[in-house]
Amino acid sequence: MTEQATGAQHPQPRARNGGPSSASVEHLTGAQSLIRSLEEVGADTVFGLPGGCILPAYDPLMDSTRVRHILVRHEQGAGHAATGYAQATGKVGVCMVTSGPGATNLVTPIADAAMDSVPLVAITGQVASAAIGTDAFQEADICGITMPITKHNFLVTRAEDIAHTIAEAFHIASTGRPGPVLVDIAKDALQAKTSFSWPPAMDLPGYRPVTKPHAKQIREAAKLITQAQRPVLYVGGGVLKAGATAELKVLAELTGAPVTTTLMALGAFPDSHRLHVGMPGMHGSVTAVTALQKADLIVALGARFDDRVTGKLDSFAPYAKIVHADIDPAEIGKNRAADVPIVGDAREVIADLVQAVQAEHTEGRQGEAARTRYADWWKDLDRWRATYPVGYDLPEDGSLSPQQVIQRIGQLAPEGTVFAAGVGQHQMWASHFIEYEQPATWLNSGGAGTMGYAVPAAMGAKAGMPDRTVWAIDGDGCFQMTNQELTTCALNNIPIKVAVINNGALGMVRQWQTLFYNQRYSNTVLHSGADTDGVPAKGTRVPDFVKLSEAMGCHAIRCEDPADLDKVIAEANAINDRPVVIDFIVHEDAMVWPMVAAGTSNDEVMAARGVRPDFGDNEDD
């Protein structure tokens, strides 16, 4: 899959009073209307868990031949699975749960989807409309709770409002800047009779996302690009959301500017491409971090200048003019003022930029002198790449290196494999040591940093892309939060592969304790301390991840010897009739480098522990 499909499964809005032009009217219950609406908007997979208030919807769902329901073991798993499905397929992810605690268990994945701009529709049951506000059994004001973390939400108390609300929810979730939409439906609305016709008329006054950029701003941006001596294309996840990867490659090769892809944009530009200088940010490559710091022009495409990329904001990219293109006008100027603000869909913005830059070239505004200045810029970039590559040292005691484990998983994976990562050290290692050549092959929780994301997200990705190999790269801390969804995978023929990077600790927190808290490891140790012979155990042993995974219907392997690494990875890749879990016991002292300490300037990037890059005095001019 080379492009994400966006906006393909929702009807276009029409005035409510227009009514359906030619549609047969059926008399159904609200619950039947809900399931029919899901079928019509193209929702082929729903992750959910039934309960009292949503139960009326589960009865007609049983008869649907177009919607597959996957019964999760925890509502949080339903939300992350819907997110993984959406990120891998480009479609809207759907989850459905009951009221009260069922709905509140979705808060974390909804917040996660909001931070990462993932199109998600969460359907929740609610107590009967007459009981709303009375503190009825399993009542929670989920609309109020999620208002700050949804793109929009609806409380539906009438059966006749269900169809158009579902149509509106899918339209809002998947257009403009994608995001989560919550539809809370009262139980009596599901039980009541109503008429159903499709397509429904939608009423979305004021919702008109701007997709076409302003031509004047595009021309101004093109002029800056051709005049710059040290430009950088700073690419964010919005390029993936817009399906703009082909256009990005054309723009990069046309300009010859270096490309840096954020954690949410990995795969938007091939890692192997000569113009790619790596990932920016707290744990970005030295070259990417420094390129932004020393740039005289940053062209930000679908990125939001978040704190993990900028470091100390007032010291970020001090020499750079900023072109900032985003479909969400609220992002432009929020953290860094833009010299040229461009509101629009990334695909249209980049396509127009290509034409404008070509026009500049045709009119001779970028002559040989400018090309020579780009060559000087690349001389610096190539020297930094050669001097400070991203790498790692093998442990002196002969134990498994977590970086080597992740690197070999990437190297031995079939082409087009989708990787979902948890949060922490293993997430950063997976971003560095696996090469991403295609879009929609890297899934992670970027903005929220949600532990427990990997296993259910991988499950959702595999459900949506059954012909792809899907690996979850997880840590022993993250894995213990949502591993129950392996049971869901085993029972629903979703054969994901899980690598548990087991260092016996909450690794990233432990790294900070090592660096900033005098090695005082307060409450970050997960392992059991000693084996039966009294020898200190390596890795988490309680629970025993092999036995636990086998109990949930998985094939499970433990790997402690580097000599067995390729063999166990090959064994996992060969098994496709059930989930596979490999418990990799790795060295606990491995750290993620490079690193910019929180709250410091990107100028203080450390290539490794105790290694501060030296760029030479003449490069600060």
ABEGO torsion letter per residue (X at the ends): XABBBBGAABBBBBBAAAEBABBBBBBBBAAAAAAAAAAAAGBABBBBBBBAAAAAAAAAAAABAABBBBBBABAAAAAAAAAAAAAAAGBBBBBBBBBEAAAAAAAAAAAAAAAAGBBBBBBBBBBBAAABGAGBBGBBBAAAAAAAABABBBBBABAAAAAAAAAAAAAAAABEBBBBBBBBBBAAAAABBBBBBOBBBBBBBGBBBBABBBAAAAAAAAAAAAABABBBBBBBAAAAAAGAAAAAAAAAAAAGBBBBBBAAABGABBAABAABAEBBEAABBAAAAAAAAABABBBBBGBAGBAAAAEBAAABGAABBBBBBBABAAABGAABBBABBBBEBAAAAAAAAAAAAAAAAAAGABBAAAAAAAAAAAAAAAAAAAABBBBBBBBAAGBBBAAAAAAAAAAABBBGBBBBBBBEAAAAAAAAABBBABBGABBBBAAAGBBGAAAAAAAAAAAABAABBBBBBBBAAAAAAAAAAAAAAAAAGBBBBBBBBBAGBBAAAAAAAAAAAGGBBBGABABAGBBAAGBBBBEBAOBBAAAAAAAAGBBBBBBABAAAAAAAAAAAAABAABBBBBBBBBBAABBBOBBBBBGBBAAABBABBGBBBBAEAAAAX
